[in-house]
Amino acid sequence: MSDNLFYFFRKVPEEAPVYNFSSAVVKPVTTGEIREMAQKVDAEYPLDNMMMEPLGILTSSLTFLLIGTLILHMIPAILIDTALRLSGRKPM
């Protein structure tokens, strides 16, 4: 897994789109509207080989964020990687 992270952070695209989500007087956008836009993009351009649907959970609680990360990311990743290793395949 650390090899994948190293490759991810080392790889720099030549051009990357920049999105500026900030408060503005000209055309204010709420977090709910941003979530709706993301769901529309997800429906139009679905990701391949997903384990689960993307969730748009927004929180200001660090505790909730850490618990959600543990439950929705870390535990499933450990279980899936363990199952793959036990079956003789390469973990994700």
C-alpha positions as CSV (number, residue, x, y, z in Angstrom):
1,M,0.0,0.0,0.0
2,S,2.8,2.4,0.8
3,D,4.2,1.9,-2.7
4,N,0.8,3.0,-4.2
5,L,0.8,6.1,-2.0
6,F,4.3,7.0,-3.0
7,Y,3.4,6.7,-6.7
8,F,0.3,8.7,-6.2
9,F,2.0,11.6,-4.5
10,R,5.0,11.5,-6.9
11,K,2.9,11.6,-10.0
12,V,2.2,15.2,-11.0
13,P,-0.2,15.9,-13.9
14,E,0.8,18.5,-16.5
15,E,-2.5,20.2,-16.2
16,A,-5.1,19.9,-13.4
17,P,-8.5,21.6,-13.1
18,V,-8.7,24.0,-10.2
19,Y,-12.0,24.4,-8.4
20,N,-12.5,27.3,-6.0
21,F,-15.3,26.7,-3.5
22,S,-15.5,29.8,-1.3
23,S,-18.0,32.2,-0.1
24,A,-18.9,34.9,-2.6
25,V,-21.3,37.7,-3.0
26,V,-21.6,37.3,-6.8
27,K,-22.9,33.7,-6.9
28,P,-23.0,32.1,-3.5
29,V,-23.0,28.2,-3.4
30,T,-24.1,26.2,-0.4
31,T,-22.5,22.9,0.6
32,G,-25.8,21.2,-0.3
33,E,-25.6,22.6,-3.8
34,I,-22.0,21.3,-4.1
35,R,-23.1,17.9,-3.0
36,E,-25.9,17.9,-5.6
37,M,-23.4,18.9,-8.3
38,A,-21.0,16.1,-7.3
39,Q,-23.9,13.6,-7.4
40,K,-24.8,14.8,-11.0
41,V,-21.1,14.4,-12.1
42,D,-21.0,11.0,-10.4
43,A,-24.1,9.9,-12.3
44,E,-22.8,11.2,-15.6
45,Y,-19.3,9.9,-15.2
46,P,-19.4,6.8,-13.0
47,L,-16.2,5.3,-11.6
48,D,-15.2,1.8,-12.6
49,N,-14.7,-1.1,-10.1
50,M,-16.1,0.7,-7.1
51,M,-16.6,-1.2,-3.8
52,M,-19.3,1.2,-2.7
53,E,-21.1,4.3,-3.8
54,P,-19.5,7.7,-2.9
55,L,-20.9,9.3,0.2
56,G,-21.2,13.0,0.6
57,I,-21.0,13.3,4.4
58,L,-20.1,16.7,5.6
59,T,-19.2,17.3,9.2
60,S,-17.5,19.8,11.4
61,S,-16.8,17.2,14.1
62,L,-13.3,15.7,14.0
63,T,-14.5,12.8,16.2
64,F,-17.3,11.9,13.7
65,L,-14.8,12.3,10.8
66,L,-12.3,9.9,12.5
67,I,-15.0,7.3,13.4
68,G,-16.5,7.5,9.8
69,T,-13.0,7.1,8.3
70,L,-12.4,4.0,10.5
71,I,-15.8,2.4,9.8
72,L,-16.1,3.3,6.1
73,H,-12.5,3.1,4.9
74,M,-10.0,1.4,7.2
75,I,-12.0,-1.6,8.4
76,P,-13.3,-2.5,5.0
77,A,-9.8,-2.1,3.5
78,I,-8.2,-4.3,6.1
79,L,-10.9,-7.0,5.7
80,I,-10.7,-7.0,1.9
81,D,-6.9,-7.0,1.8
82,T,-6.9,-9.9,4.4
83,A,-9.3,-11.9,2.3
84,L,-7.3,-11.3,-0.8
85,R,-4.0,-12.4,0.9
86,L,-5.7,-15.5,2.3
87,S,-6.9,-16.4,-1.2
88,G,-3.4,-16.0,-2.6
89,R,-4.1,-12.8,-4.5
90,K,-2.4,-9.4,-4.4
91,P,-4.1,-6.9,-2.0
92,M,-5.4,-3.7,-3.5
